[in-house]
Amino acid sequence: MGSSDSEDDVPLAKRVNATAPAAKATPKAAAKPPAKPAPKPASTRANGSSKKKQESEDDDDDEVDEDDDDDEESSSSSEDEDSDDDRPLAKRRAASKSPAPGAKRKRATPTKKQSTPKRSKKEPGSSKSGQVMWKTLRHCGVLFPPEYEPHGVKMLYDGKPVDLTPEQEEVATMFAVMKDTDYMTKAIFRKNFWDGFKEVLGKGHVIKTLEKCDFTPIYDWHVAQREEKKKISKEEKARIKKEKDEAEAKYKIAYVDGRAEPVGNFRVEPPGLFRGRGEHPRQGKIKKRVYPRDITINIGEGEPIPTHPYPGQTWKEVKHDHTVTWLAYWKDTISTKDYKYVFLGATSTFKADSDLAKYEKARKLKEIIVDVRRNYERDWDSSDHKKRQMACAMYFIDKLALRAGHEKDEDEADTVGCCTLKVENVDLEDGNKVKFDFLGKDSIRYENVVEVDPKVFKNLEKFRKIDSTGKKKQPGDQLFETFDAQDLNKELKNIMDGLSVKVFRTYNASITLDRLLSEWEESKKKSDTQTVDQKKADYDIANKEVAILCNHQRSVPKTHGNQMEKIQEKLQGLQKELAELEDELKAANKGKGDGKKDTIVGKIERKKQAIFKVELQMKSKEDLKTVALGTSKINYMDPRITVAWCKRNEVPIEKIFNKSLLAKFSWAMEVEPTFRF
C-alpha cells in the first residue's frame, strides 16, 4: 500500500456487489454487559435520544425511504462501544462462537415499530471522570404503557376453544399478531416463544405443544381492529392525537440548571416479543412489563420525585448523581445483564457538546494520521507476534473503516468485527488480494475484496495457518488471537487521548465525504447550469460512497417497486403532455399568432424541466435502494462538511437534512462556507 508518508485518504478498495441487495436486518441485538462493568464518563457517553441509537431518524429522510435502520426496536450494539470487560483474554475468547460466513438474511416487517430507551452494556454508576454535569435536574420521569385490556377472543388448541387468563391471552396475542411476518418461519423465534408461553401457561395447562395451537381467531380480531381504526374520521384522529400530546407533554422536557432541555424517549416499552436483527438467538422471547419498582430515577436533591400510575409501588431507587446525564434506567427483561436508559434528547445541550467533541476528535486524528500509519506499518515487521497482529488489524480499521468487534455470549447475535475475525472469514487470493466475508453489526453481510500491502498479505498467510504458540489453526479459530478490541483501544489511547477504533470510522466517513464533495466542486467549477435537484443527487452519490464504506446496507424496501411504478406513471403522463404540446406548437406554426407560439414554447420548456426532474428522481431512487444514507449522516459524517458545502453551492440545507437532523445539528449551522474537515 501507500508509503508511511502518504496522506491518501481514498478508501482501500471499492466494495464487491456494492449495490446488490444487502442482508435484511431486523431490530438490533442487545449487548451483554461484562461481569463487573463500569459506565463511560458522562462527557463521552451517548447522551442523545434514548431511542436505541438515533438512527431511527433514517425513516424520516425525505430523499429515500430508509426502512433499514431505524428499526429502532434496535439497541446499542457492543461493536460500537469501547469494552470495559476486564476478564482475562482467555475467558473472553471462550465466550466467542465460530460463525460460518454469513448468508443473506431476510427481515420480516414488524407489525409495529416500538422505539425504546437506549440499551447499554454498562451497569449504572457514577462517571469515571467524576465530572459534574449539572447542578440542578428536574423531570417528570417516564411514561408507562397502558395496562392490558383483555379482548376475550379465544384461541384454538387441537381445534377447540381454550380459556386463557388475561396474562396468558396477552402473550398469545403478541404471537398471533405476527402471523403474516417472516418470523413465523424461524425455528428459533417459535422455540423461544413457546418456552416463554409454557412458563406463563403453567404446569397442568391443556396446551402442551405449539404445533396444535391455532391463533387465527385472535389474528382475525386484530385485523378487524386495525380496519376499524382506519375508519376513524380525521376529526376524531385529531382529537385523539391532541389528548395524547397533552398527556405526554410533561415527560418531553427536563430542566437542567434551570434551562429546558428535550428528553429522548421517555416511554417505557410495552410487553411484546423480542425480534432482533438477522438470526438473533433471543428473538421470540417475551419482553415483560416494566413497573416503577424496576426503575431507578436520577434527579436533583430537593426536586419533586416523579409520580407514576401504580398506587402502593415506589421507584426501585432515587439517585442524585451529578456526574451522569441519564434520567432513568432499568434492567432489560430479556437479558437482565443489559440496562435501558432514558437520556436527554438529540437536540439537548449535552448531546450537541458530545457531537461536537466527537467530530473534533476525528479532526484531531487527521492531524496525526500519517504518524499513526507510520507506526503500524513499522510493526508489520515486528518480532512480537501480538504487535504484528495488531498492526494488521489497524491497517484494516484505518483503510476499510471496519468496526472493532467484541466477543459474544451464546445468547447474543453472532456477528463479527475486525478484532473477532475468524480464519474462515478471510480468504487470500492472487495479487495480494484479501476476500472478506462475514456478518457485521446487525447481521448485515460484509463482502469485500481488496488488494493489500504485500507485508500485510504475508502476515495474514501466517496468521491463518498457526497461532502465536505454533499450533495449527482451524477455520473457526480467531485470526487475531493475541488481542481483543479492549487491548487495541488501550494502545490507541496511548497515541492520542480519547482515541479508539470508533474514532477511525468517524474520521473515515468524514474525510471521504469531504474529499468527494471537493472533487465534485472541482469538476463542476466551470458549470453554472446545474439545478438544486442535480446538486442534491450528486451529494447523495457522495453520501452513498460513505454508506458503502461503512457497510450501511439495507435490503430493497418492500415499497420500492410500487414507488417506482408510480414515478414511471407520472413520467409517462408528463411525456404524453409534452407530446401534445409539441403537436400544438406544430399546428400553431402553420398559422399566425406569435403570442400563442411563445406561450406554448414556455409550457414545453417547463414540461421538459419537470420530466428531467422526475427522471433524476427515478435514477436516484434506483441507485440508492440498497444503501441506508441516514446512518452515516446521523452518526459518522461531520455535519459541518454538509452545511458548508450547501452554503458554497447555494443548496438549501433542508434538501439534505430532514427536520430531525436540522434540530440535532443546529450547532453546526453557523459554520463558515470555507470549512473543510
N, C-alpha and C positions, 0 to 999 in steps of 0.2 A: 504494500500500500504506500501512501504518500510518506515522505520523509518526516522526521520528527519536527522539522521546521514548517511543515505545511500548515496553512490555515484554511485549507479547503474544507468547507462545511457541507459539501454536496453529500447526500445520503450514499452509503456504500454501494447500494445496488437497487434497481427497481424490483418491485415485488413480482413474483410469479403469479399469474392469474389475478392481477390486482383488481380487475373489475369483475371477476367471477363472483357468483353469489357466495356470501360468507355463511359460516355455520350459524344457524339461527340460535339466538340466545334467549333464554327465559330469565326471570328476575334473578338478581345477583345472589351469590353464595355468601353465607355468613362466614366470618373468620373466627377461628377459635383462639382464645387468649392463652398466653403462657401460664405456667404454673403459678408464678408469683409476679404478675405483671405490675408495671408502674406506668402511669399516664405520661403522655408527652407534656412538655411545658405548655401552658395555655397560650403563650405567644406563638407557638408553632403548630398548634392543633388546628384541625379544620373547624373553625368557629362558625361556619356558614349554615345554610339552610339545613335543617335536620332531616330533610328528605335524604334518603340513602344516596348520597352523592348528588351533587347539584345537576348531574347530567340529565335529570328528568326534564330539564328545560329543552332538551333535544326535541321533545314533542311539540314545542312551541315555535320551532324555527319555521319561518314563513316561506323559506325558499324551497324546502323539501319537506317531505313527511317523514320526520325522524321517529320511527317507531321502534328503533332498536334499543336504545339505552334508556330509554329512560324509562323505563320499566322500572320505576324505581321501587317495585317491591324489591328493589335491589338494595344491597348494603355495601358498606365499605369492604373492599377485598384486601386481604393481607398483603397481596402483592404490591399494593400502593403505599404500604406503611412500613416504617422502619421497625424492625423487630427488636423487642426488648427481652427476648427469650434468653435467659442465662443458663439454660440446661447445657450439659456437656454436648459437644458436637455429635458424638456417637449416639446419644439418646435422641437428639433432634433428628438425625438421619434415620433412625429406626422407625420414626413415625411416618416416613415417606414411603408410599407405594409406587410401583413401577407401572406407569400407564403405557398402553400401546399408542403409537402415533394416532392422533385423533381422526375420527371420521367426521364427515359433515353431519351436523345435527339440525333438527327441525324444531322450531319453537312453536308451542301451541299458543294461541291467542287467549290470554286470561279473560274471564268473564268481566272482571272489573279490576282496574289497576288501583292499588292501595299504597299511596306513598306513606312512608313511616319515618320515625326518627332515625337518625344516623346510627348505624351499628359500629361498634368498635371492639377490638381485641383487648382494649385497655381496661383494667379494673379501675373504677373511680378512685380518686385520691388527689392530694394536693399536687400542684405543678412542681416538677423537679427544680425549676429555676427559683421557685418561691416568689416570683414577681407578682406584685399586687396589680390586679387587672381592673379592679373597681373599688370604690369606697362605699357606694350605696347601690342596692339592687332590689327592685320591687317588680313582681309579676304575679299573674293570676294562676299559675300552674298549668295543668294540662286539661284537655277536653276529652272526656271519656265517651266511647260509643254507647248508643242506647242498649239497654238490656234486650235479650232475645224475646221476641213475641211469637209463641207457637202458632202455627197455621192449621194444625190438626189434620193435615193430609197424610194418609198412611202409605208407607212403602210396602212392597210385597216381598214375602220370603217364601220361596218354593210355591209361588203363585197365590199365596194367601196374605191378606192384610195383617200388619203387625202393629200392636200398640207400642208406642215409644214415649218415654218421659220427655219433657221439654229439652233437657240436656242432650238426650240421645237423638231427638228429632233435629236439633240444631246441627249436630255433627253429620247426620245423614243428609241434611240439606246442603251443607258445604260440598259434599261429594256429588250430589245429584245435579247441582247447577253447572258442573263441569262436564256434563255428559258429552257435549259435542267438541270438546277440546282434544288435542293430541295426547294430553296427559293420561287419558283413559287407556291408551295403548301401551303405556310404560309400566313394566312389571314392578319397578322399584316404587313408583308412585302408589300403585294399588296395594303393594305389600305394606308400605308404611302407614297408609290409611287404615288398612284392616287391623294392623297391630294397635293403632290408637282407638279405633272403633270398638274393638273387643274389650279394651280396658273400660271404655265408657259404658258398654252394654253390661259388663259384669258377668260373674260366673252364673251358670244356670239359665242364661237367656236362650230363647228359642232360636235366635240367629246364631248359626255355628260356622258358616262359611260365606265368603264374599260372593262366590260364584252363584249362589242361589238367591242373592239379593237383587231386587228389581226396584230401582229408584225412579222409574218412569213417571209414576203419579206425581211425585214431588217436582220432578223436572217440568212436567206439563203445567203444574200450578205456577212454577217460576216463570215460564214463558208467558202465561196468561197475565201475571202481574206486570211483567215487562211491557206487554202490549197495552195494558190499562194506563200505564204511566205515559205512554206515547200520546194517549188521547186527552191528556190534561191540557186545558186551554193555556194560552200564553199568559193571560192574566193570573191564572192560578199558579203557574210556574214562577211568575214574577213575585207573587205573594210568598210562596214557599222559600224562594231564594232570599227575599228580604228578611224573613224570620230567621233563616239560617245565618245570614250575615250578622244580624243583630245579636244572635246567641253566641257567635264566635268572636265578636269584636274585641272583647276584653282580653282574650287569650293572645291576640295578634301583636300586642305591644308590651314591651318590658321597659322599665325606667332605670337606666344605668347612670349613676351620678347625676340624676335629675333630668337627663335627656331621654326622649322617647326613641326606642330602638325596635325594629321589627323582630318578631320571633320567627324562627324557622317553622318546622312542623310541630305544632303543639298538640296534635291529635294522637291519642293512644290508639294503636291499630286494633281493629275488632278481631274477634276469633276467626279463623279460617284455616285453609290448608296451605302449607308452605309449597311453593312452586320451584323456586331456584332455577338457575340457568343450566342449560345443557343437560347432562345426566347427573344432576346433583343427587348425592346419596341420601339427603334428608327430604327430598320432595315427597309430598303426600302426608307429612307429619302434621299433627293438629297443633295449630297455634292457639294456645289457651287464652282466656280472658285475663286481662291485667287489671288489678284493683289498686286503690290507694295504698293498701298495706304492702304492696310490692314496690312502691315508688319512693325514691329519695329526692327531696326538693333542696335546691340551693338558693338561698335568699339572704338579703341583708338583715343584720340584727335590728330588732325593733319594728320590722315591717310586718304587715298583716300576713298571717300564714294563709296560703291559698285554700279555698274551700273546695269541696267535692260532693257528689250526689249520693254518698253512701253513709247514712247515719250509723254511728257506732264504730266506724273504722277511722283509724288515724294513718297518716303517712308513715311509711316504714322508718324514715328518719328525716329530720330537717337540719341541713347544714348551713354554715355561714362561712364558706371558703372563698376568700377574696382572690385566690391565686388561680382560679379556674373560671371559665366562661360558660359552662353548661348550667342550665336551669333545672334540669331534672334528668334522672336516669332510672332504669330498672333492668333486671336480668331478662334476657331473651328467653321465651318459654320453649323454644325449640332446642337451643343449646344454652344451658344455664351458665356456661363459661363466657358467653358473649353478653354485651351490655348495649342497650339502646339509649341514646342521649337526645335531649332537646337542647338545641343551641340557638343563639341569636341568628337572624336571617342573613341571607346572602348579601343584602344591602346594608347591613349594620356596619358601624364604625370598626368594630373588631375585625370583621371579615375583610373590609376594604384594606385595613392596615396589613392584615395577613396576606392578602393577594399581592399588594404592592411589594411587600418584603420577599415574597416568593419569586416574583419576576426580577427583582433587583439582585437576588441571589444568583439567578440564572445568568444575568448580565455580568455579574462578578466572575462567574465561571468562564465566560467568554474571554475575559482578560488573562486567564491563566491556562486556557485550554491547550496552548502549544506546549507548555511545560508539563501538563498532565499527560499529554500524548508522548512526549519525550520520555517520561518516566516509565510508562507501561511498555513502550516499545523496547526500552533498555532491558526490562525484566523478562522479555521473551527468551533471553539467553542466560537467565539466571540459573545457577546450580541448585537453587532452592525450588523444589517441585511445587510448593504452595505458591511462591511468588510467580512462577511461570503460569500456573493455572489462573491466578487472579488477574494477571496481565492480559491473558487471552480473553477472559470474561469482560474486563474493562473495555477492550477493543470492540466487542460486540455491543456492549451497553452504549458506548460512545457513538459508534457508527451506525448501529441499527435501531437505537432507541428502545432496546429490549427492557422489560421490567426486570426487577431483581429476582423475584420468585422466592417463596418461602415454603418450607416443608409443610405437608398437610397431614392432619389426623385422618383416621379411617372414615369418619363421617363427614368429611369435607370434600368439596369438588376437587377432583384430582387433576389440577391444572399445573402448568409449568412456566417458569421464568428462566432467566439466564443462569442463575446460580443452582437451579434444580434440574437442569437439562440431564436427560439420560443418554446413554450411549446410542440407544435406538432412535433418539430424536435428531441425530446428526449423522448425515452420510457425507463421504468425501468423494469428489469426482475429479476427473482430469482437469488440468489447467488451474490448480489451486482453488477449485470451487467447492463450496460447502453448501449442502442442502439441509435446511431446517424443516422439520415437520412435527408440530406439537400443538396441544390445546393450551392456549394462553388464557389470560383472565376472562372470566365469564364464559368459559368453554368455547371461545372463538378460535378457530383453527388458524395457526400461523404457518404459512408455507412460503419459503423464500430460498432462492439460490443466489449466492454471492461469491464473487472472486475475492479472496483474502490475501493478505501478505503471505509470502512463502514461509516465513518463520512461524506464523500462526498455524498455517496448514500442517507444517511438520510437527508442531506441538500437539495438534489435535490427533494426528496419527498415533502418537504415543498415548495420549490421554484416553483414547478409545480402546486401546489394547490392554494396558496394565495400569494398576493403581500405584500410589506412592511407595507401597511396600513390595512391588514387583509381582503382585497377584494378578492373574488374568481376569479381565472384566467380562461380565455377561451383558446382554442387551439392556437389561433393566437396571444396571448399575449406574451410579452417578458419573457424569462426565467429569465434573469438578468435585471430587470427593474430599478435598483437603480444607475447604472453607464453605461458609454459607453467606447469605445476604447480610447478616448481622456483622460478620467479620469484615466483609467488604465495605460496609458503611463506616465501620470504625476506622479503617485505613483511609477512607476518603475524608473523614473529619480531621485527620492529621494533615491533610493537604490544604484544606480550607474550612474555616469554621462553618458548620451547618451544611457542609457538602454531603450529599447522599446520592444513591443511584437515581432517586426520583428527580433530583435537580437536572440530571442529564436529559431526561425526557422533556422537561420544560424548556431547557436550552435548545435541544434539537428541534423541537416543534417551532419555537420562536425564531431561531436563526434561519430555518428553512423557509418559513413564511416571509420573513424579511428579505431573504435573497431572491425568492421567486417573484415577489412584488416589485423589487428593484429591477430585476431583469425585464419584467413586463413593461415597466415605465420606460426603460431604455429603448425597448423595441417599438414602443408607441410614441416616442418623443416627437416624431415628425408628423404624427397623425392627430388631427383635431376632430375627426368625423365620428368617433365612437359615441354611442349613446350611453346613458347611465346603465341601461339594462345590459349592454355589451360589457361594460366595465365590471358590473357585478358578476356576470358569467365568468369573466377572466379571473376575478377574485376567487370564485368558487373552485376554479381549476387549481389554484394555488392551495386553497383550503383542502381540497381533495388529496393533493400530494402529501400534505401533512397527516391527514387521516390515515392514508395508506402506510406511511412511515410508522405511525403509532399503532397500527393494526386495529383501527376503529372501523371495523367492517360490520355489515348487517346483511341479513337476507333481503331479498326483494320484497318490499311491502305488499301485503295482500291486495291493497287498493291500487297498486301501481298500474295494473292492466286497465282497470276501469278509468283511471285518471288519464292515461294515455289515449284511450278511446274517445273520451270527452274532448281532449285537446285536439285530436285528429278531426273530430266532427266540427269543432269550431274553425279549424284551419280550412277544411273543405268548404264551409259556409262562407268564409272570407274570400276564398279563391273564386267561388261562384259569383259573389257580389262584385269582385274585381273584373271578372269576365263580362258581366252585364254592363259595368261602367265603360269598359273598353269598347263594347259594341255600341253603347250610347254615344261615345266620342266619335266613332267612325260615322255614325249617322249624322252627327252634328257637323262633321267636316264636309259633308256633302251639301249642306245648306249654309245659311248665313247665321250671324249672331255670335260674335266672338265672346260676348259676355257669358253665354251658356257654355261655350267650349272651355273658357277659363275656370268656370265653376266645376265642370266635370274633371278637368285635369287636376284641380286641387283635391277633389274627392279620391281620384285614382292614387295620387301620391300618399294621402293619408291611409288609404286602404293597403297600399304596399308596405307602409311602415307598420301597420297593425299585423300584417302577415309575417313580416320579418320578426316582430316581437314574439309572436306565437311559435314560430319555427325555432327561435332561440330558446324559448321555454321548453319545448319538446326535447331539444338536444341536451339541454342542461339536466332535465329530469331523468332522461335515459342514462346519461353519463354518470349521474350521482346515485343511482338506485341501489348500489351495493356498498356505499360508504356512509358513515354517520358523521356529518360535518360538525354537529353541535358539540361533541365531546371535546375535541381539541380547542374549539372556541371557548368553552367554559373553563377548562382546566389547564391547558398547556400553552396556548399561543398568547403572548403578551398583548393585551387589548390595545395598548398604545400604538402598536405597529399598524393595526387596522384603522384606528381613529386618525392617525397621521396620514395614512395613505388616502383615506376618504377626503380629508381636507385638501391634500395636494391635487387630487383628481376630481374634485367637485362632485363627489358621490355622497348623497345623504346617508349618514350613519345608520338611519332606520332601515336602509336597504340591506345592511349586513347584520346588524344586531336587532334581535326582537326586543320586546318591551322588558322582558326579564333581564336580558343581558345589558340593556341600556341602564337599568337600575343597578344591577350588580357592579357594573364597571363605570359608575358615574365619576369615580375618582380619576379615570383616565381621559375624560372628555376634554380637559383643558390643555392637553399636550400640544406642543408646537408642531406644525406641519413638517418641520425638518427632522423630527425624532427618528432615530434609527436604533434598532435593538443592539 
